[in-house]
Amino acid sequence: MSGNNTANINSSFVQDEESQKFDSDDDGESGIASGTNPFTDESSEHVLNLSSDQEEDDKSDPEQKMNAFLFRLQSRMAVPDYALTDAVFCVDKPQCSISLGENLPTMDLKEHCAENALIKIRVTEVYSPFQFWFQLIQDENYLNSVNLNLNFYNGSLKDIESYFNHLPNYFIQPGYICVARDPLSRSWRRARIVSKPLTPDENIMIYYVDYGSGGEVPRTDLRFLSRLFAGIPSLALRGCLSHIHPLGPHWPVESIEEFKDIVLDREVYASVTECDHNDKVVFLRLSYNKDIKPSINRLMVEADLAGKSEHYSDRLREFNCGRRLRYLRERLPSFDMLENRAFPMGDEKFEEEFDHLIGSPSFYKDFEVPHLKNPFLFSLQKALEDWMVPYKKEEIVWRNLYKEANQKLEESFKKKCLV
């Protein structure tokens, strides 16, 4: 890491002026007089600031009255739970590190993965031929710079010693961007926390934003991310093979493993077929050769590892009002579900159950998400419900368009019959 970057890292702590007030036991002029009950006396209503309607409800509803009492009790604490914010906890955080709620910038697909563009990539993670992650070779300098400079987390320089502290519990929140040590390579990588652990001893589930992979790490392997590394976009892009489809409801293990053997951790050429800019997915044809001949897509079809898809043909696009129909397994599980570890991976039995779930007409036609009986799949349940909202909106638009197109065809057919 350069001397300039090291000098820019300031480990001094910031303490908000308001948070300093909590350290004082002096109530000042607003103190409560001796002999006054702060939980029932009218003089303490400044603590709760209830409306008159709420007060009336409290008198008639014992549960609400108890909740109001507990709220008053908590308000007399040095720092009430509802007042705990990033500003209060910033004493545990280096000044120039990322705060809660901040995100890394996203890659501009129109600039880097334009339609019909030829790019060189390295595939870094594979779930299936429809869901894999890759890095652009042209961004290797970015990646090498990030990885090299993150090595300072292995040191013990005094001017950045606060970055070496373990991440406090308050910052272990879903979505928080930090640095995590990869268990295999023991290198430090930019990561996003996926879920909050249920117990203090539980490992933290994270997603490596530059690699598309994830896993569990102990709390001791999490650190604050300096803003020096926050300006570079997430380098792991989402990829999907075009012009093919699985030979069954979902991709069989044999096809997935063969695809991994062909592309994982290798540099290949890629021709961009199209991009889904909403979900940030790039549809690709891959090859070891610059002219994309033969394509890996085609080789998988010839090896009976995949079927040839006609959905990309001009004929079918025209028939579907310019739309390229997508397989449900292209859409599900979504990349968000996989990256957030909401979907159980490597479970062939669950894959079959998932086929029945999304293959039900009530799901893809009536937009009804069935209740998952397994309580451990509550994250997937919520993810499916969230996914259904934009899917339903998109489908309704297309269904209305199809309806209008059919009406025009019927009118045109009737006119021809009358002539």
Steps between C-alpha positions, in 0.01 A plus 500: 500500500632845410605749762233746383224245554636411843519863598139553393373234739412678823423278798374780722155452643205734448253563780179688433427791729157362573645164607728680744195628685412145601816485709366760742275420796409867540139552391539877507185707507296214357583270793222313679406634839557287808204276581369500143426169330650534149278225358156617613522869589388755241823695550690219325288496184784680319677165499231323298311783330185294448202647318174537689347219293785267592459590869134408487586171332759426770235540770265255327759251369724339766746377236550846352530643848776249579677583171488869586639424847790302350567780254519751786728266690730462203505876445666547837793278395831665418452412131153361415489224236303721262776762518779259402620616159816498295581839653495352850709199405749692288739492796557137400558585132798661324401838361570425133336157484165415341189566708182297528272544200778586255548294183773451245442650153369263232665416169356674194399206279424725202861613499675170576257237364323656203292272278714307247819609676791258525651490848751286682394369839595270786217293648533509878191318630237266352156396624376386159547592132216749558658654811872565522730790590795639308762775503603710205865439416537871424418566868786282624701810589214614723478159664875465548518848647219426746645163602851640537394797709272289720814325618551785743240321718774245568718771655495694824580860407410736781334759275246242378480273805124561541441321169647184653234487771227241463175630360272599795165322531308815406651499149432132435184579307368365166630713216798652684810522279817394676820297456504125564783247500442216257537170694679324212742760364526690832492819294286802584211576265223755476179341625135566579343355811204285397322427827517576868599199714253370756763431767824679600712194414345443157708564188405787270361432152665728244513558122830595331397784269802468267478122456129407509568237764398484862530304819527517875778672692556552874446845646873530557554500122290812432641855481385849406542594132691820435343750261819468294351175368138619479518686168564189288181318385429140591713308250294178493245519218201270447505270198261263321564275199279588204346282226471190723267351760516208749379160380270477801315732738836609647867460417619148593815457707686348204446811283599736781818312586605477135441873455711568809783287367495691171490861627556538876811708583589518132529787255258471209363723226137607523260644245222706658159391372293739713481660843231516764574843644240468776648184652849579361539165324717457188396226253806353331646254252837376626799356318873440533537666158463866416260429211270305741530190279411255631309649791486320832122539475498296180741241637267439796211439260707258290604314817134463606564715805252765385229561242504762224266790574293656222394789722775720352378454140354796315192292414405435863587853606269638234226256597530619864477870414877547507544328834753227564324248723706398801501165674389510861831340596673798340317719747495272804674470726587865443854627539386693808375178659830327429720788609304545822512125567121480521494203262635160616781406261627154422175332604361295209188399695411864565563583133225253411267651759577846363409381148152406622464832682585733211344265242159534657258718292394673820859626528589621151147575376314615811806649674437312825800410713424184700590483865819301557445255784868481596557775761870515407401630156344822629768703313407328174130558568563874538730505197236331281234746613732792420590348161133452409423874518701615193433171318124549532526859384704399194274208411181704519646753254590225252167321541314820419725547197431144382128558546508815287705323232254209487206740470668674206563163332136400544379829354738467209385140437131605506564776245672256267206258528252774409686599186 
